[in-house]
């Protein structure tokens, strides 16, 4: 069975646990019940050396005091809801505005600062559960599970389920920051990204989609062929973007569970493929991650990692032409995202 250890206590005294799951090839993922956070993804390189490829914190106290760079489960609604309000079934729901007038990642009801329950274990998987009573102002009560599985082909598979007592918006993701050279190795400028997407959703200065679905052709958002993060960020800044890097929802090609992106590090030859059944992904390049404490004495810097947050589009609840994002009362919502790793020969 997986190794389980006490990782600390919540302010209310509840115990937080860390679970290590692994495959037979030496890949190990460490999950903590606080936030459902992936604390580490440990991989062997072609020389047999172990490298941790995600950003994180060393102790629970640091997570409690600084949630940045944590690979937490995000909900009830990941990303932004415009003006922190939405209407559903003829009723208006005001939310907490925690990001430039918008509700970000669930506002006061966000899942990242909450302690999940251990609901199931196997040698290579852990299932966590959370009861969401609508604290953030959302309708209904939601029973959520998230299952992390380490596969034999060196992937971490994330599977979510949710059931609500009322119709509700839903958008679940994980805010994991990757650095394929290794956590704490500095900016990702030489690492490369390719995303299979012909369109994106332009946003305003508050990072809220305008409602347009625009072609990536001729824009810095065109990542259909490999481009280094350094070049992509420079192109974006030269276009007049004031965000300091990427924080953009990209409209993925295809439907169903499919491969949507590849990232790779020329130095280590390590690569990561992303698979999902969702229509969008938020590409975020840690634009505000400056001088943050990390693991093993590392200090994380701006652009020290990248996120590929698979999702429904931001503000879907307020934009009828955006797909999905509504969970009907009593129905079972499921979604799956996989991050698969390898080393180029």
C-alpha positions in Angstrom: 0.0 0.0 0.0 1.1 3.6 -0.4 3.2 5.3 2.2 1.0 7.6 4.4 2.4 10.0 6.9 1.2 12.8 9.1 2.0 16.1 7.4 0.8 18.6 10.1 -2.5 20.0 11.4 -5.0 22.5 10.1 -5.6 25.6 12.3 -8.7 23.8 13.6 -6.6 20.8 14.6 -7.6 18.5 11.8 -4.8 16.2 10.7 -3.3 16.6 7.2 -1.7 13.6 5.6 0.7 13.0 2.8 0.4 10.0 0.6 3.2 8.7 -1.8 2.0 6.7 -4.8 4.3 5.2 -7.4 4.8 2.8 -10.3 7.3 0.1 -10.8 9.6 2.4 -12.9 10.4 4.7 -10.0 8.0 7.5 -10.7 6.5 8.8 -7.5 3.8 11.4 -6.8 3.2 12.8 -3.3 -0.3 14.1 -2.5 -1.3 16.0 0.6 -4.9 16.1 1.7 -4.7 19.9 2.2 -6.0 21.3 -1.0 -5.6 17.9 -2.7 -2.2 19.3 -3.6 0.4 17.4 -5.6 3.5 18.3 -3.6 6.0 16.5 -5.8 6.3 14.5 -9.1 9.5 12.6 -8.9 10.9 11.2 -12.2 14.1 9.3 -13.1 16.1 10.8 -16.0 18.1 8.8 -18.5 21.0 8.5 -16.0 18.8 7.2 -13.2 18.9 10.4 -11.2 15.6 11.5 -9.6 14.2 15.0 -10.5 11.2 16.8 -9.0 9.4 18.5 -11.9 6.7 20.6 -10.1 6.9 23.6 -7.8 5.7 23.3 -4.2 6.3 23.8 -0.5 8.3 21.9 2.0 5.9 22.1 5.0 2.2 22.5 5.7 2.9 25.8 7.5 4.4 27.3 4.3 1.4 26.2 2.3 -1.0 27.7 4.9 0.8 31.0 4.8 1.6 31.2 1.1 -0.6 29.3 -1.3 1.2 30.4 -4.5 2.8 27.8 -6.7 0.7 25.0 -5.1 -0.7 22.2 -7.3 -4.1 22.4 -5.6 -7.5 21.2 -6.8 -9.4 24.3 -8.0 -13.2 24.7 -7.7 -16.1 25.0 -7.5 -15.5 27.2 -10.5 -11.9 27.5 -11.7 -10.7 30.7 -13.3 -12.9 33.9 -13.4 -16.6 34.7 -13.2 -17.1 38.3 -14.5 -18.0 41.0 -11.9 -18.4 38.2 -9.3 -22.0 37.5 -10.2 -24.1 35.1 -12.4 -27.7 34.2 -13.0 -29.0 30.7 -13.2 -32.6 29.5 -13.4 -33.8 33.0 -12.9 -31.9 33.7 -9.7 -28.9 36.0 -9.3 -25.9 34.7 -7.3 -23.5 37.3 -6.0 -20.0 36.0 -5.2 -16.8 37.3 -3.5 -14.7 39.5 -5.8 -11.1 38.5 -5.1 -9.4 39.4 -8.4 -9.8 42.8 -10.1 -13.6 42.8 -9.5 -14.0 39.2 -10.6 -14.5 36.0 -8.7 -11.4 33.8 -9.2 -11.1 30.1 -8.5 -14.3 30.0 -6.4 -13.7 33.1 -4.3 -14.4 32.4 -0.6 -15.5 28.8 -1.4 -12.2 27.9 -3.2 -11.0 24.3 -2.6 -7.3 25.0 -2.4 -7.3 26.0 1.4 -9.5 23.1 2.4 -8.6 19.7 3.8 -9.8 16.7 1.8 -10.7 13.3 3.2 -8.8 10.2 2.2 -11.5 8.1 0.5 -9.5 5.3 -1.1 -6.0 3.9 -1.7 -4.3 1.4 -4.0 -0.6 0.9 -4.6 -0.6 3.5 -7.4 -3.6 5.7 -6.7 -5.2 7.9 -4.0 -8.9 9.0 -3.9 -9.8 12.2 -2.1 -13.2 13.5 -1.2 -14.6 16.9 -0.3 -18.1 18.2 0.7 -18.8 21.7 -0.7 -21.8 23.2 1.1 -22.0 26.3 -1.1 -19.9 28.4 1.2 -18.7 30.6 -1.7 -22.2 31.6 -2.6 -22.9 28.9 -5.3 -26.2 27.0 -5.4 -26.5 23.5 -4.0 -24.2 21.2 -2.1 -21.6 19.3 -4.1 -19.9 16.0 -3.2 -16.6 15.9 -5.0 -14.0 13.3 -5.5 -10.6 13.5 -7.2 -8.4 10.4 -7.9 -4.7 10.6 -8.7 -3.2 7.6 -10.4 0.4 7.0 -11.4 0.4 4.8 -14.5 3.1 2.3 -15.7 3.8 4.6 -18.7 5.0 7.4 -16.4 1.8 9.5 -16.3 -0.2 11.1 -13.5 -3.9 10.7 -14.3 -6.4 13.0 -12.5 -10.1 12.0 -12.5 -12.8 14.1 -11.0 -16.4 13.4 -10.1 -19.0 15.8 -8.7 -22.7 15.5 -7.8 -24.8 18.6 -6.8 -28.1 19.0 -5.0 -29.0 21.9 -7.3 -28.1 23.1 -10.8 -24.7 24.8 -10.5 -21.8 26.1 -12.5 -18.8 23.7 -12.3 -15.2 24.0 -13.5 -12.5 21.8 -11.9 -8.8 21.9 -12.6 -5.4 21.6 -10.9 -3.1 24.6 -10.6 0.2 22.6 -10.9 3.3 24.5 -11.9 5.7 22.5 -14.0 9.4 23.0 -14.6 10.7 20.2 -16.7 14.4 20.9 -15.9 13.5 20.5 -12.3 11.8 22.6 -9.6 14.0 25.5 -8.5 16.1 25.5 -11.7 15.1 29.0 -12.6 13.1 30.5 -15.4 11.6 28.3 -18.1 12.7 30.5 -21.0 14.6 27.7 -22.9 11.8 25.1 -22.5 9.4 24.7 -25.4 5.6 24.5 -25.7 3.2 23.4 -28.4 -0.6 23.5 -28.0 -3.0 22.0 -30.5 -5.4 25.0 -30.8 -6.5 27.2 -33.7 -8.5 29.6 -31.5 -8.3 31.4 -28.1 -10.5 33.7 -26.1 -9.2 37.3 -26.0 -9.4 38.9 -22.6 -9.6 42.4 -21.1 -7.1 44.0 -18.6 -8.8 42.0 -15.8 -8.0 38.7 -17.7 -11.7 38.2 -18.3 -12.7 36.9 -21.7 -14.4 39.5 -23.9 -16.7 36.8 -25.4 -14.9 36.7 -28.7 -13.4 33.4 -29.9 -10.5 34.5 -32.2 -8.0 32.8 -34.4 -4.5 32.4 -33.1 -3.1 32.9 -36.6 -0.8 35.9 -36.7 -0.9 36.4 -32.9 1.6 35.5 -30.1 -1.0 33.0 -28.9 -0.2 30.8 -32.0 1.6 27.9 -30.4 0.7 25.2 -32.9 4.4 24.7 -33.5 7.1 24.4 -30.8 8.2 27.8 -29.5 10.4 28.5 -26.5 8.7 30.1 -23.6 11.2 32.9 -23.7 10.4 33.7 -27.3 6.6 33.3 -26.7 6.6 35.6 -23.7 8.7 38.2 -25.6 6.4 38.2 -28.6 3.4 38.6 -26.2 4.9 41.6 -24.4 5.9 43.2 -27.7 2.3 42.9 -28.8 1.2 45.2 -25.9 0.1 42.6 -23.4 0.4 44.0 -19.9 0.1 40.7 -18.0 3.9 40.0 -17.8 3.5 36.7 -19.6 0.8 34.2 -20.5 -2.5 34.0 -18.5 -4.7 33.1 -21.5 -7.5 30.6 -22.1 -6.7 28.6 -25.3 -9.5 26.8 -27.2 -8.3 23.3 -27.8 -8.9 21.5 -31.0 -10.9 18.3 -31.1 -13.4 16.8 -28.6 -13.3 13.9 -26.1 -10.2 12.7 -24.4 -7.2 13.5 -26.6 -3.7 14.8 -26.6 -3.7 18.6 -26.6 -0.2 19.8 -25.8 3.5 18.9 -25.6 6.1 20.7 -23.5 9.8 19.8 -23.6 13.1 20.8 -22.1 16.0 20.6 -24.5 18.6 20.5 -21.7 17.3 17.4 -19.9 15.5 16.0 -23.0 12.4 15.6 -20.8 9.0 16.1 -22.2 5.4 16.2 -21.0 2.2 15.5 -23.0 -1.2 16.7 -21.8 -4.4 14.8 -22.4 -7.9 16.0 -21.5 -11.6 15.8 -22.3 -12.1 19.5 -21.6 -12.4 22.3 -24.3 -9.9 24.7 -23.0 -6.6 25.2 -21.2 -5.3 28.2 -19.3 -1.6 28.7 -20.1 0.0 30.6 -17.2 3.7 31.3 -16.9 4.0 32.3 -13.2 4.1 36.0 -14.0 3.9 37.1 -10.4 6.0 34.3 -8.8 8.9 36.3 -7.4 11.1 35.3 -4.4 8.8 32.6 -3.1 10.1 29.8 -0.9 10.1 26.4 -2.5 11.3 22.9 -1.8 14.8 21.8 -0.9 15.8 25.4 -0.2 14.8 26.7 -3.6 13.6 30.2 -4.1 11.1 30.5 -7.0 11.4 33.4 -9.4 9.1 35.0 -12.0 8.5 32.6 -14.9 9.9 29.8 -12.8 7.2 27.4 -13.9 4.2 27.0 -16.2 0.7 25.8 -15.7 -1.6 24.0 -18.2 -4.9 24.3 -16.4 -7.4 22.2 -18.4 -10.9 23.7 -18.0 -14.1 25.1 -19.4 -13.6 28.6 -20.6 -13.5 31.4 -18.0 -16.8 33.1 -17.4 -18.7 30.4 -19.2 -21.7 30.8 -16.9 -22.1 34.4 -18.2 -21.5 33.6 -21.9 -24.1 31.4 -23.4 -22.0 30.6 -26.5 -19.2 29.1 -24.4 -19.5 25.3 -24.1 -20.4 23.3 -21.0 -19.7 24.3 -17.4 -23.2 23.6 -15.9 -23.8 20.6 -13.7 -27.5 19.6 -13.4 -29.1 18.6 -10.1 -28.5 14.9 -9.4 -26.3 14.2 -12.4 -22.8 12.9 -12.2 -20.1 15.2 -13.6 -16.8 13.6 -14.6 -13.6 14.9 -16.2 -10.1 13.5 -16.8 -6.7 15.1 -17.4 -3.4 13.3 -17.7 0.2 14.6 -17.7 2.4 12.0 -19.3 6.2 12.2 -19.1 9.1 10.8 -21.1 12.7 11.4 -22.1 13.6 11.9 -25.8 16.3 9.5 -27.1 
